[in-house]
Amino acid sequence: MLPLVYHPDYDLNLGAHVFPAQKYRLIREALADWAVHTPEPATDEDILRVHSPAWTIALRDGTLTPQQIRTLEIPWSPAMARGFWLAAGGTILAAQLALKAGAAYNIGGGFHHAFPNHGEGFCAIHDVAVAIRKLQADGLIRRTLIVDTDVHHGNGTAAIFASDPSVFTLSIHQLHNYPAQKAPSTLDIHLPDGVEDDEYLAVLEPAVAKAIADFVPDMLFYVAGADPYYDDQLGGLALSIEGLAARDGVVFSAARRAGIPSVTALAGGYARRVEDTVSIHVNTAREAYKTLSS
């Protein structure tokens, strides 16, 4: 069975907000018959491998400035801060489990707009970067590939690993969308508005295969945003639910063929119907399990 990682306190308690933090609970409910591993919050030592002391302390203690909160675009609360620490702990745990099982899935995380010294776009702690640094420090991995399929460019990811030859960052996203300034990833695939399933998959599959073949990573982190969906409120691509499942299959199959473990974190998803966002994320888990079992 695919290892799942989840904690009830992943919910950031945002109230009425375009980011549907309740999706984590709904995904877990949809996968209720799957065994789940419960993470501990990342330690401050883990967080500080990526984030500055000033940002870590301000976020933990609730001393963010009004400008920092405006840039982050979500309100601070103790529950919000705990949710980010737990998400980072969850991605660490998922990575550790993937080394044994071949794949693992964190029902949370993927906060790819977080920078070392500030947060942006609903992202305060870069859980994937924290997990990579933790596993590297423990000597468990050296070279890592991040495949980011969120509709928005992974600007925090690109900035964090800009000068690090041990991490290959691949972002496939809508060009004319947030963020306005896109720090260069190792490989950026800038898509025009309205791209549909076939065109998307035709670009993604060879890019992932080439990145794996050329870079030879020890682990693949998959940032599996649900927001390339055609009915997403914050996206401008036009993938179907079936096309998004096929996208997941491309990534998982490429990792499986190469014999490298994959770690999934969820990132964004803002469909007009939250049920659609949940279905897309649930399908990602099922695709990971299908590939792991093949």
Residue, then its C-alpha position, 0 to 999 in steps of 0.5 A: m500500500l502507498p504510505l500516506v502521511y496526514h495530520p488533522d491539524y494540516d487545516l490552516n483554519l483560514g475561514a472564508h478564503v479561496f484556499p480550501a484548507q478543508k481539502y486535506r480532511l476531505i482527501r483523507e476521508a476519501l482515502a479512509d480505508w488507507a493506512v496513514h502515518t501521523p507526522e510530528p511538526a518539523t523541528d525549528e532546526d529543520i526549518l532553519r536549514v532553509h528559512s532565516p531565523a527572523w522569518t522563522i521566529a516571526l512566523r512561529d510567534g505571530t510577530l509578522t508585519p502587516q506587509q508580510i501578511r499582505t504578501l503571504e495573503i493569509p491571516w496569521s494564527p497559532a493554528m496556521a503556524r502549526g499547520f505549516w510546521l506539521a506540513a514540513g514534518g509530513t513531507i520529511l516523514a513522506a520522504q523517509l517512508a518513500l526510501k523504504a516503500g518506493a513512493a509516499y504521499n503527503i496529504g498536504g504541503g507543496f508550499h512552493h512560493a515560500f522563500p527563505n526570508h518571507g512567504e508569498g501566495f499562501c506559502a509560509i514554509h517550503d516543506v519540500a526544501v526542508a525535507i530535502r535539506k533534512l535528508q541530505a543532512d542525514g546522508l540519505i540522499r544527495r541529488t534531488l529532482i523536483v517536478d512541479t506541475d502546479v499551474h503557478h511557477g514555483n518561484g520559491t523553489a527556484a530561488i532556494f535552489a538557484s545555486d545548488p547543483s544537487v537539486f534540479t528544479l523543473s516547473i511546468h506552469q502557465l506563463h501569464n499567471y502568478p507570480a509576475q516575477k519568475a526566478p529561473s528554475t533549472l528547467d522552466i516550461h512556460l505554457p500559454d493560456g488554455v493548454e489542454d490535456d494532449e499538448y500538456l502531456a506531450v511537453l511534460e513526458p519528454a521533459v521529465a524523462k530527460a531530466i531524470a536521465d541527465f541528472v540521475p537523481d536519488m529521489l523525485f519530489y512531485v509538487a502535484g498542484a490540482d490547479p491546471y484544471y479547466d475550472d480552477q478559479l486561479g488558473g488559466l490552463a484547461l486540463s480535465i480531471e482525466g488529463l490530470a490523472a494522466r499527468d500524475g501517471v507520467v511522473f510516477s511511471a518515469a520515477r518507477r522506470a528509473g528506480i528512484p523513490s517519489v514523494t508527493a506533496l499537494a500544492g494548490g487547487y482552487a476549483r469552483r467545486v471543492e469536490d473537484t479539487v479533492s477528486i484530483h488530489v485523490n486521483t494522484a494518490r491512486e496513480a501513485y499506488k497503481t504505479l508502485s504496485s505495477 
